[in-house]
């Protein structure tokens, strides 16, 4: 049975104007993507290739220079954002230092009530979802980096968005914590059942998390390949040593290598 498209990106271009001389910098060039409902979809590419720009356009934080983004039944990003259908998780958790874990989550619920949208989840439910029930009264400085990001995920899910946009959320974590957080995120995703678009420059991370990986070229970001990940779910650390996993690493590396060489020769 075919999965219904949840996000459709067509012909996306983005040009920024920078500096006193109004120099133009092209971030994205003619990007087309289709993300299925409930899918874990990763965007992989080198630093500066436009991954975060793409995510921000999908989320309605910035506008494209050309092209379109359709969400759900044809809504644009701004409409979807106003309808609280999109949640964001960034590299820095952005927690309020003077608020406890529970109070940081409650911030989103308070904003949600001001928008006259019915409350979907209690703080208790969200704490349980991210495995932080025992830390509800702790302050951000008392938490590890991984725990802080789990609070950020709970806050993003507080108003029950249909789509979760994640911009390198583990980029500031140490390698051991980052690896553990992959599986924490998979556990949360399996329970929350959201469509996820996840930006990363880690090949291993993209493979173990995703149903599908889109590869972008160095700037300007162009779509160079779509790779479906055939590893069974639930994913485990043992899979990272499997022949299928290693073959997919080689496949993605080849796509990245070809485009890097192409960019260097042009």
Secondary structure, DSSP 8 states (H G I E B T S, - for coil): ----EEEEEEEEEEEEEETTTTEEEEEEEEEEEEEETT-EEEEE--TTSSHHHHHHHHTTSS--SEEEEEETTTB-HHHHHHTT-EEEE-SS----TTSBHHHHHHHHHHHHHHTT------HHHHHHHTT-GGGTT-BGGGS-HHHHHHHHHHHHHTT--SEEEEESTTTTS-HHHHHHHHHHHHHHHHHH--EEEEEES-HHHHHHH-SEEEEE-SSSB-EEEEEE----SS--GGGGGSHHHHHHHHHHHHHHHHHHHHHHT-
